[in-house]
Amino acid sequence: MIFLIDTNIVIPLEPASKFDLEINTTTALKFHSLCAKSGNALYIHPAITVDIGKDKDDERKALRSTLITRYNLLESPPLPAILNPSIICPAEEGSNSWVDNCLLAALQGDLVDYLVSEDIGIHKKAKALGLETRVLLLSDAVEFLHDLFDKTPPPHPIVNTQYVYEIDTNDPIFESLRADYGGIKFDQWLSKCKKEHRQAYIVRSPTGELSGILIWKPEDALPNGQKGKVLKICTFKVSDLHGGNRIGELLLKPLFEYIEHNKYQFSYFTAFPKQTLLIAFANDFGFFEVENKDSPGEIAFCKNFEYSSDDENNLSPLEFHVKFGPRITSFNRNKSFVVPIRPKFHLTLFPDLGPFQTSIVPVQLKPCGNAIRKAYICNALTKKICAGDNLFFYRSQDMSAITSVGIVEDIVRSQHPLEIARFVGKRTVYLFDEIEEMCKGNEVLAIPFRMVKATGPPYIRLQTLKKNGILKGQPQSITELSETAIPWLRQHIGM
């Protein structure tokens, strides 16, 4: 694979002095090491010289101009003019936007497999071009390499619930929050959280520091004044040092379960306009901007969990799920399928669904299992599956049961391992050599999907499925469910 790295990745990789060491240097070096170990190539774009040339420190500029020669250079990359001008505005040559567009043109032209950048503007442009799965933050690039190439991935993160007063408030994760909200003011707010016995979802790194934290509290109105049963997300922070592992999605999973269980109508959070990554992340899960009467300096984002039959009829199944989910899906104008999955891959894709490993051969749990957005790969021949269809995952062999429901985001068929790996990106549970093996002489079906919910425990066993006419026997491949099976399944899973 070829990774194109932005200037903001090269700089932490090549600090010109000890004063130039950055917070991303450790992660960047880990990324470089993983690329070297897995045989993946790092490339830079000729336009990087424009970025480096803007450095006002002549000595540092000269040193970096020398240091970048150790990287592969893209030869004759396509010009930004290949980008759709109705989506990406042409930029003046030599400007920051022009450099960004050069990188995206190389990606769209398939000179590289992935672009690694910390520039949120590039990520927004990539999404508009439909290239978002191939543009990675540095921390996500590290986890992507672990998932695809490393046979000993990092430990699987676990969410715990703690009272705020149990948490060390001197943890580094709070530093940027103190900077944004004022140190004294923020500490006073934390003290208030402790006295009110507020709870938080937390994820810790292997060294014990916080990788992520989410603090919530019940309220009776949204910041625009609308009354209702509301859960406010007071703090939602993923550490800059531990930003991979899909920590954000991992923290949202128990929150959405809590909201469903306690029948909240709305949830909301506030953010500063500069927090574009958080805002884009929230948009992907159906949060939308509302008026903020409480704090005009921040933007309020709300998610609605109540819907009508008109909502279900007027939105596509996938749009309906994003807007009102993730723990709801539509059974209107779409199909449903049973997807058999072997225990090894079920454990990796759904690590929080039992039974837990009983084999004497250890199975490494991967960070992609944390995510709400996942991907499934198989050699099934079916061509019936479309975006918005429902997937009922059936754990074969040891359980013989339907354990979870997902909704399809997209599909692709290919015999080319790189195309499959590009398409599923950081969501897959398979190593790259496993994808290569699946592609030998066979067309592979790749299905990015969103996790809806588990069907238990207790899960829906084969005996029950046969008794109620849902299945005739063990499914050997992806099987479409009949229309008569849907009402029984909906009732059984409470949907």
C-alpha positions in Angstrom: 0.0 0.0 0.0 1.0 3.6 -0.6 0.4 6.3 2.0 0.7 9.9 1.0 1.6 12.0 4.1 0.7 15.7 4.5 3.2 18.3 5.7 1.6 18.1 9.2 2.7 14.5 9.4 6.2 15.1 8.0 7.0 17.8 10.6 6.4 15.7 13.7 8.3 12.9 11.9 11.3 15.2 11.3 11.6 17.7 14.2 14.5 20.1 13.4 15.4 20.4 17.0 14.2 19.4 20.5 12.1 22.6 20.5 10.2 21.3 17.5 9.1 18.1 19.1 5.3 18.0 18.9 2.5 16.1 20.7 2.1 14.0 17.5 5.8 13.0 17.2 5.4 9.8 19.2 2.3 8.7 17.2 4.0 9.7 13.9 7.1 7.6 14.7 4.8 4.7 15.6 3.1 5.1 12.2 6.4 5.2 10.4 7.6 2.1 12.2 4.4 0.2 11.4 4.7 1.1 7.7 8.3 -0.1 7.6 7.4 -3.4 9.4 4.4 -4.1 7.2 6.1 -3.2 3.9 3.9 -0.2 3.2 5.4 2.8 1.4 5.4 6.5 2.5 5.3 9.1 -0.2 5.3 12.9 -0.2 3.8 15.3 -2.8 6.1 17.7 -4.7 3.8 20.5 -3.3 5.2 19.9 0.1 8.0 22.3 -0.9 5.5 25.1 -1.0 4.6 24.4 2.7 8.2 24.2 3.8 9.1 27.3 1.8 6.8 29.4 4.0 8.8 28.7 7.1 10.3 32.0 8.3 13.2 30.2 10.1 15.8 29.8 7.3 17.9 27.3 9.1 15.0 25.0 10.0 13.6 25.5 6.4 16.9 24.3 4.9 17.2 21.4 7.3 13.6 20.2 6.5 14.2 20.6 2.8 17.1 18.1 3.2 15.3 15.7 5.6 12.3 15.2 3.3 14.5 13.7 0.6 14.5 10.5 2.5 10.8 10.0 1.5 9.5 8.7 -1.8 8.4 11.5 -4.1 5.3 11.3 -6.3 6.4 11.7 -9.9 4.2 13.8 -12.2 1.1 13.8 -10.0 -2.2 15.0 -11.5 -3.1 18.7 -11.2 -5.9 19.9 -8.9 -7.9 20.6 -12.1 -9.1 16.9 -12.1 -11.2 17.7 -9.0 -14.8 18.6 -9.7 -14.9 22.4 -9.6 -18.5 22.4 -8.5 -17.4 20.5 -5.3 -13.9 21.8 -4.7 -13.3 25.5 -5.5 -10.1 26.0 -7.6 -7.4 27.8 -5.5 -4.6 30.1 -6.3 -1.4 28.2 -7.0 0.9 28.2 -4.0 -1.9 28.8 -1.5 -2.6 26.4 1.4 -5.9 25.4 -0.3 -4.0 24.7 -3.6 -1.6 22.4 -1.7 -4.6 20.6 -0.1 -6.2 20.2 -3.5 -2.9 18.8 -4.9 -3.0 16.0 -2.3 -6.6 15.2 -2.9 -6.0 15.1 -6.7 -3.3 12.5 -6.2 -5.7 10.5 -4.0 -8.6 10.7 -6.5 -6.2 9.8 -9.3 -5.3 6.6 -7.4 -1.6 7.3 -7.3 -1.9 6.5 -3.6 -4.1 4.3 -1.5 -4.5 6.6 1.5 -3.8 10.2 2.5 -2.8 10.8 6.1 -3.4 14.4 7.3 -4.3 16.2 10.5 -5.9 19.0 8.5 -9.6 19.0 9.1 -10.2 21.1 6.0 -8.8 18.3 3.9 -11.1 15.8 5.6 -14.1 18.0 4.9 -13.1 18.3 1.2 -12.5 14.5 1.0 -16.0 13.8 2.3 -17.5 16.1 -0.3 -15.6 14.2 -3.0 -16.6 10.8 -1.6 -13.0 10.0 -0.5 -13.5 10.2 3.2 -12.7 6.6 3.9 -9.3 7.0 2.3 -8.2 10.1 4.3 -7.0 9.2 7.8 -6.0 11.1 10.9 -2.6 10.1 12.2 -4.0 8.1 15.1 -6.5 6.4 12.8 -3.7 5.5 10.4 -1.8 3.8 13.3 -4.9 1.7 14.2 -5.6 1.0 10.5 -2.1 -0.5 10.2 -2.6 -2.5 13.4 -5.9 -3.8 12.1 -4.7 -4.8 8.6 -1.1 -5.9 9.1 -0.2 -6.3 12.8 -0.9 -9.8 14.2 -0.5 -8.5 17.7 -2.8 -5.4 17.8 -3.0 -3.2 20.9 -5.2 -4.2 23.8 -8.9 -3.9 23.2 -10.2 -0.8 25.1 -13.0 -1.2 27.6 -15.6 1.4 28.7 -16.1 1.7 32.4 -18.5 3.9 34.3 -17.2 6.0 37.2 -18.3 8.9 39.3 -16.4 12.1 38.4 -15.1 12.2 42.0 -13.3 8.9 41.4 -11.4 10.3 38.4 -8.0 12.0 38.6 -8.8 15.5 37.3 -5.1 16.2 36.8 -5.1 13.7 33.9 -3.6 15.2 30.7 -7.0 14.8 28.9 -8.3 17.8 30.8 -5.5 20.2 29.7 -7.2 21.4 26.5 -10.5 21.7 28.2 -9.0 23.9 30.9 -7.5 26.0 28.1 -10.8 26.4 26.3 -13.0 27.1 29.3 -10.6 28.9 31.6 -8.6 26.9 34.3 -10.4 28.1 37.4 -13.9 28.1 35.8 -13.4 24.6 34.5 -12.1 23.3 37.8 -15.1 24.9 39.6 -17.4 23.0 37.1 -15.5 19.7 37.8 -16.0 20.3 41.5 -19.7 20.8 41.0 -19.8 17.5 39.0 -18.2 15.7 42.0 -20.6 17.2 44.5 -23.6 16.2 42.3 -22.2 12.7 42.0 -22.3 12.9 38.2 -21.2 9.8 36.3 -18.9 9.4 33.3 -18.0 6.8 30.7 -14.2 6.5 30.6 -11.7 4.5 28.5 -8.1 4.1 29.8 -4.9 3.6 27.9 -2.7 0.6 28.8 -0.6 3.1 30.9 -3.7 4.1 32.9 -4.2 7.6 31.5 -7.6 8.5 30.1 -8.0 7.8 26.4 -11.5 9.2 26.4 -14.2 10.6 28.7 -17.9 11.3 28.4 -19.8 13.1 31.2 -23.6 13.5 31.0 -26.5 14.8 33.0 -30.3 14.9 32.7 -32.1 18.2 31.9 -35.6 19.2 31.0 -35.0 21.5 28.0 -32.8 22.0 25.0 -30.7 25.2 24.7 -33.2 26.5 22.2 -35.9 26.4 25.0 -37.7 23.3 23.7 -39.0 21.3 26.7 -38.6 17.5 27.0 -36.7 14.7 28.6 -33.1 15.7 27.6 -29.7 14.1 28.3 -26.9 16.7 28.0 -23.4 15.5 27.0 -21.4 17.9 29.2 -18.0 16.7 28.2 -17.0 14.5 25.3 -13.3 14.3 24.9 -10.8 11.9 23.2 -7.2 12.3 24.2 -4.8 13.7 21.5 -2.3 11.0 22.6 -4.8 8.1 22.4 -7.0 9.2 19.5 -7.2 5.9 17.7 -9.2 2.8 18.7 -12.5 4.4 17.6 -12.7 5.8 21.2 -15.4 8.3 20.2 -17.7 5.6 18.9 -16.8 3.3 21.8 -18.0 6.0 24.3 -21.2 6.7 22.3 -22.3 3.1 22.3 -23.2 2.9 26.1 -24.6 6.4 25.9 -27.1 5.5 23.2 -28.1 2.3 25.1 -28.7 4.5 28.3 -30.8 6.9 26.3 -32.9 4.1 24.8 -33.3 2.3 28.2 -34.4 5.5 29.9 -36.6 6.8 27.0 -34.9 10.2 26.5 -36.4 12.3 23.8 -33.3 14.4 23.0 -29.6 14.6 23.6 -27.4 17.5 23.0 -23.9 19.0 23.4 -22.2 22.3 22.8 -19.0 22.9 20.9 -16.8 25.8 19.9 -16.7 26.5 16.1 -13.0 25.5 16.0 -13.9 21.9 17.1 -14.7 20.9 13.5 -13.6 17.3 13.9 -16.1 16.8 16.8 -18.8 18.6 14.9 -18.3 16.4 11.8 -18.2 13.3 13.9 -21.5 14.3 15.6 -23.1 15.0 12.2 -22.3 11.5 11.1 -24.6 10.3 14.0 -27.5 12.5 13.3 -26.8 15.5 15.6 -28.0 18.8 14.0 -27.4 22.5 15.0 -30.0 24.3 17.1 -30.2 27.7 18.6 -28.1 28.1 21.7 -29.8 30.6 24.1 -27.6 29.6 27.0 -24.1 30.3 25.6 -24.0 32.2 22.3 -20.3 31.6 22.0 -20.8 27.9 21.5 -22.8 26.0 18.9 -25.5 23.6 20.2 -26.0 20.2 18.5 -29.1 18.2 19.2 -30.2 14.6 18.4 -33.9 13.6 18.3 -34.9 10.1 19.3 -38.6 10.5 18.7 -40.0 9.9 15.2 -43.3 9.6 13.4 -44.5 7.3 10.6 -44.0 10.3 8.2 -40.3 10.3 9.1 -40.0 6.7 8.3 -41.9 7.1 5.0 -40.2 10.3 3.8 -36.6 9.3 4.6 -34.6 6.4 3.0 -33.9 3.6 5.5 -30.3 4.7 5.9 -31.2 8.4 6.4 -33.9 7.3 8.9 -31.3 5.3 10.9 -28.7 8.0 10.9 -31.2 10.7 12.0 -33.0 8.7 14.8 -30.6 5.8 15.5 -28.3 4.1 16.0 -30.6 1.8 18.0 -33.4 1.9 15.5 -33.8 0.8 11.9 -36.5 0.8 9.3 -38.3 -2.1 7.7 -39.9 0.0 5.1 -38.9 -0.2 1.4 -35.8 -2.3 2.2 -34.8 -6.0 2.5 -33.5 -8.0 5.5 -30.8 -10.8 5.4 -29.4 -13.3 7.7 -25.6 -13.2 7.6 -23.7 -16.3 9.0 -20.4 -15.5 10.6 -17.9 -17.8 12.2 -17.1 -17.4 15.9 -13.5 -16.1 15.4 -14.7 -13.2 13.2 -17.9 -12.7 15.3 -15.7 -12.2 18.4 -13.5 -9.7 16.6 -16.4 -7.8 15.0 -18.7 -7.9 18.0 -16.4 -8.3 21.0 -19.0 -7.3 23.6 -21.5 -10.0 22.5 -21.0 -13.4 24.1 -20.2 -16.1 24.6 -16.6 -15.1 25.2 -13.7 -17.0 23.9 -13.5 -20.6 25.0 -10.8 -21.8 22.6 -7.3 -22.5 23.9 -6.0 -20.6 20.9 -6.1 -16.9 21.8 -8.0 -14.5 19.4 -6.6 -11.0 19.3 -9.5 -8.4 19.7 -9.1 -5.5 17.4 -10.0 -1.9 17.9 -12.4 -2.0 15.0 -14.7 -4.0 17.2 -15.3 -0.9 19.2 -16.9 0.9 16.4 -20.6 1.5 15.6 -19.5 1.7 11.9 -18.0 -1.7 10.9 -17.4 -3.8 7.8 -18.1 -7.4 6.9 -16.2 -9.3 4.1 -17.2 -12.6 2.5 -17.3 -14.6 -0.7 -21.1 -14.7 -0.9 -22.5 -14.7 -4.4 -25.7 -12.7 -3.6 -26.2 -9.5 -5.6 -29.4 -8.5 -3.8 -28.0 -6.5 -1.0 -28.3 -2.7 -1.2 -27.6 0.4 1.0 -30.3 0.6 3.7 -30.9 -3.1 3.9 -30.9 -4.8 7.3 -28.4 -7.5 8.3 -29.2 -10.1 11.0 -25.8 -11.5 12.0 -26.0 -15.2 12.9 -23.1 -16.7 14.9 -22.6 -20.2 13.5 -21.0 -23.3 15.0 -21.0 -22.8 18.7 -24.0 -20.5 19.3 -26.2 -21.0 16.2 -28.1 -17.8 17.0 -28.9 -14.4 15.7 -26.9 -12.0 17.9 -27.1 -8.5 16.4 -28.7 -6.3 13.7 -26.9 -3.9 11.4 -27.8 -1.6 8.5 -25.9 -1.6 5.2 -24.2 1.7 4.2 -22.7 0.5 0.9 -21.4 -2.5 -1.0 -18.6 -3.3 -3.4 -17.5 -6.4 -5.2 -13.9 -7.0 -6.3 -11.2 -9.5 -6.8 -8.5 -7.0 -6.0 -7.3 -7.0 -2.3 -6.2 -3.3 -2.5 -9.7 -2.2 -3.7 -11.4 -4.1 -0.9 -9.0 -2.8 1.7 -9.4 0.8 0.4 -13.2 0.4 0.5 -13.6 -1.0 4.0 -10.8 1.2 5.4 -10.4 1.1 9.1 -13.6 -0.9 9.8 -12.4 -4.4 8.8 -11.7 -7.3 11.2 -9.5 -9.1 8.6 -5.8 -8.9 8.1 -4.6 -7.8 4.7 -3.2 -11.3 3.9 -6.6 -12.8 4.8 -8.2 -10.4 2.3 -5.6 -11.4 -0.3 -6.5 -15.1 0.3 -10.2 -14.4 0.0 -9.6 -12.7 -3.3 -7.7 -15.6 -4.9 -9.9 -16.7 -7.8 -13.0 -15.3 -6.1 -15.0 -12.1 -6.1 -15.2 -10.6 -2.6 -18.3 -8.9 -1.3 -17.4 -6.0 1.2 -20.2 -4.5 3.2 -19.6 -1.4 5.4 -22.5 -1.3 7.9 -23.7 0.5 11.0 -24.4 -1.5 14.1 -28.0 -1.1 15.3 -28.2 -3.3 18.4 -27.8 -6.7 19.9 -30.7 -9.0 19.8 -30.1 -10.3 23.4 -29.1 -11.8 25.6 -30.9 -14.1 25.4 -30.1 -14.4 21.7 -32.4 -15.9 19.1 -31.4 -19.6 18.8 -31.8 -21.7 15.6 -34.4 -23.9 17.3 -36.6 -20.8 17.9 -36.0 -19.5 14.4 -37.0 -22.9 12.9 -40.1 -23.2 15.2 -41.4 -19.8 14.0 -40.6 -20.3 10.3 -37.8 -17.7 10.1 -35.2 -20.2 8.9 -35.4 -23.8 7.7 -32.0 -24.8 8.9 -28.4 -23.6 9.5 -27.8 -20.8 7.0 -24.7 -21.6 4.9 -24.5 -18.2 3.2 -26.2 -14.8 3.2 -30.0 -15.6 3.1 -32.8 -13.1 2.4 -35.6 -13.2 4.9 -39.2 -13.5 3.8 -41.7 -10.6 4.4 -43.6 -12.9 6.7 -40.5 -13.3 9.0 -40.1 -9.6 9.6 -43.0 -8.9 12.0 -41.9 -11.7 14.3 -38.3 -10.6 14.3 -39.3 -6.9 15.0 -41.5 -7.9 17.9 -38.8 -10.2 19.3 -36.1 -7.5 19.3 -38.5 -4.7 20.3 -38.2 -2.6 17.2 
